[in-house]
């Protein structure tokens, strides 16, 4: 699993990350966690929702909060050691793993993230992404079918990138058979609760294991 920091506004969405880890364990699988070793694009006050000017944090260091310290530099990721790669959401996916929050359809993907995705694709192994994280795959995989729920603005950006967004309105999983890509909306659903997020994560794991 690739983390992007800690906290919905500037890193990984904690509920999505933890529910994914739980779903992996419940499925009888094991996991390792990775994050890029780089400065966060911004630091947010999660109480006020305001950016903290003059404060700097590191994505790998912040990801260690979720991983209980057991997180590795994404540069060391080797798909030969794994059955698949999963990206939880949170705005860190759009600010630290990519520049989607700042540049929309013209976004760039972090070099280490791009390398991890391309190596996983080349190995023929599945990729999972949830919430806003599917935009990373939309940028890197031409014509990929995916979902970010039914968010119009994000769908328009994905279409402009050459991806094929699919609207979903519940804890569903969209499967792109050609690329072995699995996506689910989680907190991109307007009325999502933690129970809905948990269902998304469990459904994502079930779909990956069934293919």
SERO-4910 file (N, C-alpha, C, O; in steps of 0.05 Angstrom, whole numbers):
BEGIN
 pado doro    nc1    nc2    nc3   cac1   cac2   cac3    cc1    cc2    cc3    oc1    oc2    oc3
  Unk    A     17    -24      0      0      0      0     18     25      0     38     26     14
  Unk    A     10     44    -16     25     69    -18     10     91     -3    -13     98     -9
  Unk    A     24    102     17     13    124     33     23    151     23     43    152      9
  Unk    A      9    172     30     16    199     21     19    219     43     16    243     39
  Unk    A     24    209     68     24    226     91      3    217    111     -5    194    110
  Unk    A     -6    234    128    -25    227    149    -45    248    153    -39    270    164
  Unk    A    -70    243    144    -91    263    148   -104    270    122    -90    275    102
  Unk    A   -130    272    122   -146    275     97   -138    300     81   -138    299     56
  Unk    A   -131    322     93   -127    347     79    -99    350     66    -95    365     48
  Unk    A    -79    335     76    -52    337     65    -37    311     64    -13    311     59
  Unk    A    -51    289     68    -39    262     67    -59    241     61    -79    246     47
  Unk    A    -54    217     71    -73    195     67    -97    198     85    -94    207    108
  Unk    A   -121    191     75   -145    191     91   -142    168    110   -140    145    102
  Unk    A   -142    173    136   -135    153    156   -156    130    156   -148    107    158
  Unk    A   -181    137    155   -202    116    155   -199     97    131   -201     73    134
  Unk    A   -194    109    108   -190     92     84   -165     74     86   -166     51     79
  Unk    A   -144     86     96   -119     70     99   -124     47    119   -116     24    113
  Unk    A   -136     53    142   -139     32    162   -160     11    153   -156    -13    158
  Unk    A   -181     20    141   -201      0    131   -190    -18    110   -197    -41    107
  Unk    A   -171     -7     94   -158    -23     73   -140    -44     86   -141    -67     79
  Unk    A   -125    -36    106   -108    -55    120   -124    -76    134   -116   -100    133
  Unk    A   -147    -69    145   -164    -88    158   -175   -108    137   -177   -132    142
  Unk    A   -184    -97    114   -195   -114     93   -174   -134     83   -180   -157     77
  Unk    A   -149   -124     81   -127   -142     72   -124   -165     93   -122   -188     85
  Unk    A   -123   -158    118   -120   -179    139   -144   -198    139   -140   -222    141
  Unk    A   -168   -187    137   -192   -204    138   -192   -223    114   -204   -245    116
  Unk    A   -179   -215     92   -178   -233     69   -156   -254     71   -152   -270     53
  Unk    A   -142   -254     94   -121   -273     98    -95   -266     85    -78   -283     80
  Unk    A    -91   -240     78    -67   -231     64    -50   -214     83    -59   -207    105
  Unk    A    -26   -209     75     -8   -192     90     -1   -167     73     -8   -166     49
  Unk    A     12   -148     85     18   -123     71     44   -111     80     54   -118    101
  Unk    A     54    -93     64     75    -75     71     67    -47     61     53    -45     42
  Unk    A     77    -27     75     70      1     68     94     16     58    116     13     68
  Unk    A     89     34     39    109     50     26     99     79     24     75     84     25
  Unk    A    118     97     22    112    125     16    137    139      4    159    130     10
  Unk    A    133    159    -12    156    173    -23    170    190     -1    157    202     16
  Unk    A    196    190     -2    212    206     17    216    234      5    235    238    -10
  Unk    A    197    252     11    197    278     -1    182    298     17    168    289     35
  Unk    A    186    323     13    171    344     28    142    344     19    136    342     -5
  Unk    A    124    347     38     96    351     31     92    377     15    106    396     19
  Unk    A     72    376     -3     66    400    -18     56    423      0     60    446     -6
  Unk    A     41    415     21     31    435     40     25    421     66     22    396     67
  Unk    A     22    436     87     15    426    113    -11    439    122    -13    464    122
  Unk    A    -30    423    129    -57    434    136    -62    431    166    -54    412    179
  Unk    A    -77    450    177    -88    448    204   -115    433    201   -134    444    189
  Unk    A   -116    409    211   -140    393    207   -164    401    224   -186    392    220
  Unk    A   -159    419    243   -181    430    259   -194    453    245   -219    455    243
  Unk    A   -178    471    234   -189    495    221   -192    492    191   -207    506    178
  Unk    A   -178    472    179   -178    468    150   -161    488    136   -162    490    111
  Unk    A   -144    503    150   -127    523    138    -99    513    134    -89    497    150
  Unk    A    -86    523    113    -58    516    109    -40    530    129    -44    553    137
  Unk    A    -20    514    139     -1    525    158     23    536    143     40    521    134
  Unk    A     24    562    141     46    574    126     72    572    142     72    574    166
  Unk    A     94    567    128    120    565    140    126    538    154    148    535    164
  Unk    A    107    519    153    112    493    165    118    472    144    104    472    123
  Unk    A    138    455    149    145    434    130    143    407    143    150    404    166
  Unk    A    134    387    128    134    360    137    142    341    115    140    348     91
  Unk    A    150    317    122    159    297    103    138    276     99    127    266    119
  Unk    A    133    268     74    112    249     68    118    222     81    100    210     93
  Unk    A    142    212     79    149    186     90    147    187    121    137    168    133
  Unk    A    157    208    133    156    211    162    127    212    172    121    199    192
  Unk    A    111    228    158     83    230    167     68    204    162     50    196    178
  Unk    A     74    189    141     61    163    136     67    143    158     51    125    163
  Unk    A     90    147    171     97    129    193     78    130    216     76    111    231
  Unk    A     63    152    218     42    154    239     20    133    235     12    120    254
  Unk    A     12    129    210     -8    108    204      4     80    205     -8     62    215
  Unk    A     29     78    196     42     52    194     55     43    220     68     22    221
  Unk    A     51     58    241     64     52    267     94     49    263    107     32    276
  Unk    A    105     65    246    134     66    241    143     46    220    166     48    211
  Unk    A    126     27    212    134      6    194    128     13    165    111      1    152
  Unk    A    141     34    154    137     43    127    164     46    113    184     53    125
  Unk    A    164     40     87    189     40     72    189     61     50    167     69     40
  Unk    A    212     69     42    215     88     20    205     75     -6    212     53    -13
  Unk    A    187     89    -20    175     78    -44    196     71    -65    190     53    -82
  Unk    A    219     83    -65    240     76    -84    247     46    -82    257     35   -102
  Unk    A    243     34    -59    252      6    -55    230    -14    -63    235    -38    -62
  Unk    A    207     -5    -72    185    -23    -79    192    -40   -103    202    -30   -123
  Unk    A    188    -66   -101    192    -85   -122    167   -102   -125    161   -117   -107
  Unk    A    153   -100   -148    128   -115   -151    132   -146   -150    113   -160   -145
  Unk    A    157   -155   -153    161   -184   -151    156   -194   -123    151   -218   -120
  Unk    A    156   -177   -104    151   -185    -76    122   -185    -68    115   -192    -46
  Unk    A    104   -176    -87     76   -171    -79     57   -182   -100     64   -188   -123
  Unk    A     31   -184    -91     10   -193   -110     -5   -169   -121    -21   -173   -139
  Unk    A      0   -145   -111    -14   -121   -122     -6    -96   -107      9    -98    -87
  Unk    A    -15    -74   -116     -9    -47   -105    -34    -31   -101    -51    -30   -119
  Unk    A    -38    -20    -77    -63     -5    -71    -56     23    -61    -37     27    -46
  Unk    A    -72     42    -70    -70     70    -62    -96     79    -47   -117     81    -60
  Unk    A    -95     83    -21   -118     96     -8   -119    125    -17   -101    136    -28
  Unk    A   -142    138    -10   -146    166    -18   -135    185      3   -117    179     18
  Unk    A   -148    209      3   -138    231     19   -125    251      0   -115    243    -21
  Unk    A   -125    276      8   -116    297    -11    -86    295    -16    -76    307    -35
  Unk    A    -71    279      0    -43    275     -5    -39    262    -32    -18    266    -45
  Unk    A    -58    245    -41    -56    233    -67    -57    254    -90    -46    250   -111
  Unk    A    -70    276    -84    -73    298   -104    -53    320   -100    -52    339   -116
  Unk    A    -37    319    -78    -18    340    -74     11    330    -70     30    344    -78
  Unk    A     14    306    -59     41    294    -54     48    273    -75     70    272    -84
  Unk    A     28    256    -81     33    234   -101     30    244   -129     39    232   -148
  Unk    A     15    266   -131     11    279   -158      5    309   -153      5    318   -130
  Unk    A      1    323   -175     -5    352   -172    -34    357   -181    -40    380   -190
  Unk    A    -51    337   -179    -79    341   -189    -93    364   -175   -107    379   -189
  Unk    A    -89    368   -149   -103    390   -135    -95    417   -146   -111    435   -145
  Unk    A    -71    420   -156    -61    445   -165    -64    449   -195    -68    471   -205
  Unk    A    -63    426   -211    -61    429   -240    -83    414   -255    -84    415   -279
  Unk    A   -101    400   -241   -123    387   -254   -114    368   -276    -96    352   -271
  Unk    A   -127    369   -299   -121    351   -321    -92    353   -331    -82    334   -344
  Unk    A    -78    375   -325    -50    378   -332    -31    367   -311     -7    373   -312
  Unk    A    -41    352   -293    -26    342   -270     -1    326   -278      0    314   -299
  Unk    A     18    326   -259     41    308   -261     40    288   -238     28    294   -217
  Unk    A     53    265   -242     54    244   -221     82    243   -210    102    244   -226
  Unk    A     85    241   -184    111    238   -171    126    216   -185    115    195   -192
  Unk    A    152    220   -189    169    201   -204    169    173   -191    168    153   -206
  Unk    A    171    172   -165    172    146   -152    145    132   -154    143    107   -156
  Unk    A    123    147   -152     96    135   -155     93    125   -184     83    103   -188
  Unk    A    101    141   -203     99    132   -231    115    106   -236    105     88   -249
  Unk    A    139    105   -225    155     81   -228    142     57   -216    142     35   -228
  Unk    A    130     60   -192    117     38   -179     93     28   -195     89      4   -198
  Unk    A     77     46   -206     54     39   -222     63     25   -247     52      4   -254
  Unk    A     82     36   -261     91     24   -286    104     -3   -282    100    -21   -299
  Unk    A    119     -7   -261    130    -33   -255    109    -54   -249    111    -77   -256
  Unk    A     88    -45   -234     66    -63   -228     51    -71   -253     44    -95   -256
  Unk    A     46    -52   -270     33    -58   -296     49    -77   -312     38    -97   -323
  Unk    A     75    -72   -314     93    -89   -330     93   -118   -319     97   -137   -334
  Unk    A     90   -121   -293     90   -147   -280     63   -161   -283     60   -184   -275
  Unk    A     43   -147   -294     17   -159   -297      1   -163   -272    -16   -181   -270
  Unk    A      7   -146   -252     -6   -148   -226    -26   -126   -221    -24   -105   -233
  Unk    A    -47   -131   -205    -69   -112   -202    -61    -87   -187    -43    -87   -169
  Unk    A    -75    -65   -194    -72    -39   -181   -100    -32   -170   -120    -34   -184
  Unk    A   -100    -24   -145   -125    -14   -133   -122     15   -124   -100     23   -116
  Unk    A   -143     30   -126   -143     58   -117   -171     66   -108   -191     56   -119
  Unk    A   -172     84    -89   -197     92    -78   -199    122    -74   -178    136    -74
  Unk    A   -223    132    -72   -228    161    -67   -216    177    -90   -224    172   -113
  Unk    A   -199    196    -85   -187    213   -106   -163    200   -118   -154    209   -140
  Unk    A   -151    180   -106   -127    167   -116   -129    156   -145   -108    155   -159
  Unk    A   -152    148   -155   -154    138   -182   -144    159   -203   -137    151   -226
  Unk    A   -143    184   -196   -133    204   -216   -104    198   -224    -96    204   -246
  Unk    A    -89    186   -206    -61    179   -212    -61    159   -234    -45    161   -253
  Unk    A    -78    138   -233    -79    118   -253    -91    129   -279    -83    121   -301
  Unk    A   -109    148   -276   -121    161   -300   -101    177   -316   -102    178   -340
  Unk    A    -81    188   -302    -60    203   -315    -40    184   -329    -30    190   -351
  Unk    A    -35    161   -317    -13    144   -326    -22    122   -346     -5    111   -361
  Unk    A    -48    115   -346    -57     92   -362    -78    102   -382   -101    105   -375
  Unk    A    -70    107   -407    -89    117   -427   -113     98   -430   -110     74   -433
  Unk    A   -137    110   -429   -162     95   -434   -171     78   -410   -190     62   -413
  Unk    A   -158     80   -387   -166     64   -365   -194     70   -355   -202     93   -354
  Unk    A   -209     49   -348   -236     52   -337   -234     53   -307   -221     35   -295
  Unk    A   -245     73   -294   -243     76   -265   -266     93   -254   -283    103   -269
  Unk    A   -267     96   -227   -287    112   -215   -277    130   -193   -258    122   -179
  Unk    A   -288    153   -191   -284    171   -168   -312    178   -157   -317    200   -148
  Unk    A   -330    158   -157   -358    163   -149   -373    176   -172   -374    164   -194
  Unk    A   -384    199   -167   -398    213   -189   -393    243   -187   -411    260   -191
  Unk    A   -367    250   -182   -359    278   -180   -355    289   -208   -337    281   -223
  Unk    A   -371    308   -216   -371    318   -244   -345    331   -251   -334    325   -273
  Unk    A   -334    348   -234   -310    363   -241   -286    343   -245   -270    346   -263
  Unk    A   -284    324   -227   -262    305   -229   -266    287   -253   -246    280   -266
  Unk    A   -291    279   -259   -296    263   -283   -288    278   -308   -277    266   -326
  Unk    A   -293    304   -309   -286    320   -332   -256    321   -335   -245    319   -358
  Unk    A   -241    324   -313   -212    324   -314   -201    297   -324   -183    296   -340
  Unk    A   -213    275   -313   -204    248   -321   -209    244   -351   -192    232   -365
  Unk    A   -232    253   -361   -238    250   -389   -218    266   -406   -209    256   -427
  Unk    A   -211    290   -397   -191    306   -411   -164    292   -412   -148    297   -430
  Unk    A   -158    276   -392   -133    261   -391   -133    237   -410   -112    226   -416
  Unk    A   -157    229   -418   -159    205   -435   -169    181   -420   -169    159   -432
  Unk    A   -176    184   -395   -188    162   -379   -218    159   -385   -230    177   -397
  Unk    A   -230    137   -375   -258    132   -378   -272    130   -351   -274    108   -341
  Unk    A   -280    152   -339   -293    151   -313   -321    139   -314   -336    142   -334
  Unk    A   -327    124   -293   -353    110   -291   -366    120   -265   -354    120   -244
  Unk    A   -391    129   -267   -406    139   -243   -415    115   -227   -427     96   -237
  Unk    A   -410    116   -201   -422     97   -182   -433    113   -158   -423    135   -152
  Unk    A   -452    101   -144   -467    116   -123   -466    101    -97   -481    109    -78
  Unk    A   -451     81    -94   -449     65    -70   -422     52    -68   -404     59    -83
  Unk    A   -419     33    -50   -393     19    -46   -386     -1    -67   -382    -25    -62
  Unk    A   -387      8    -92   -382    -10   -115   -352     -9   -123   -337      9   -115
  Unk    A   -345    -28   -139   -317    -29   -150   -319    -30   -180   -334    -45   -192
  Unk    A   -304    -12   -193   -302    -12   -222   -277    -27   -230   -255    -21   -220
  Unk    A   -280    -47   -247   -257    -64   -255   -250    -60   -284   -267    -63   -302
  Unk    A   -226    -52   -289   -216    -50   -317   -200    -76   -322   -177    -79   -313
  Unk    A   -211    -94   -337   -200   -120   -342   -173   -118   -357   -154   -133   -351
  Unk    A   -172   -101   -377   -148    -99   -394   -123    -91   -378   -102   -102   -382
  Unk    A   -127    -73   -358   -104    -63   -343   -102    -74   -315    -83    -68   -300
  Unk    A   -121    -90   -307   -123   -101   -280   -123    -78   -259   -108    -78   -240
  Unk    A   -141    -59   -264   -144    -36   -246   -171    -38   -233   -192    -43   -245
  Unk    A   -171    -34   -206   -195    -36   -189   -198     -9   -174   -179     -1   -161
  Unk    A   -221      4   -176   -225     29   -162   -252     30   -148   -271     17   -157
  Unk    A   -253     45   -127   -277     48   -111   -278     75    -98   -257     87    -93
  Unk    A   -302     87    -94   -304    116    -87   -298    124    -59   -288    146    -54
  Unk    A   -304    107    -39   -300    114    -11   -311    142     -5   -335    147    -10
  Unk    A   -294    160      6   -304    186     15   -310    206     -8   -317    229     -3
  Unk    A   -306    197    -33   -315    214    -55   -346    213    -57   -358    230    -70
  Unk    A   -358    193    -45   -387    193    -43   -396    214    -23   -386    215     -1
  Unk    A   -414    232    -31   -421    255    -14   -430    248     14   -424    262     34
  Unk    A   -445    225     17   -456    218     43   -442    194     55   -454    180     71
  Unk    A   -417    189     48   -403    166     57   -398    167     87   -392    188     98
  Unk    A   -402    144    100   -396    140    128   -372    121    130   -364    110    110
  Unk    A   -361    117    154   -339     98    157   -348     70    149   -332     55    139
  Unk    A   -374     64    155   -384     37    147   -384     34    117   -378     13    106
  Unk    A   -391     55    102   -390     55     73   -362     51     63   -356     36     45
  Unk    A   -343     66     75   -315     64     68   -305     36     73   -291     25     56
  Unk    A   -312     24     96   -304     -3    101   -315    -23     80   -301    -41     72
  Unk    A   -340    -18     72   -352    -35     51   -337    -32     25   -332    -52     11
  Unk    A   -329     -7     18   -314     -3     -6   -287    -18     -5   -280    -31    -25
  Unk    A   -274    -17     17   -248    -30     20   -250    -60     18   -234    -73      5
  Unk    A   -270    -71     32   -274   -100     31   -282   -109      3   -272   -130     -6
  Unk    A   -299    -93    -10   -307   -101    -37   -283    -99    -56   -281   -116    -74
  Unk    A   -266    -79    -53   -242    -77    -69   -225   -102    -66   -216   -113    -86
  Unk    A   -220   -110    -42   -203   -133    -37   -216   -158    -49   -203   -175    -61
  Unk    A   -242   -161    -45   -256   -185    -55   -254   -186    -86   -250   -208    -97
  Unk    A   -257   -164    -99   -256   -163   -128   -227   -170   -137   -224   -185   -157
  Unk    A   -207   -159   -124   -180   -164   -132   -174   -194   -129   -162   -206   -147
  Unk    A   -182   -206   -107   -176   -234   -102   -192   -253   -120   -184   -276   -124
  Unk    A   -215   -243   -130   -232   -260   -147   -222   -261   -176   -232   -279   -191
  Unk    A   -204   -244   -183   -196   -242   -212   -171   -258   -217   -161   -259   -240
***
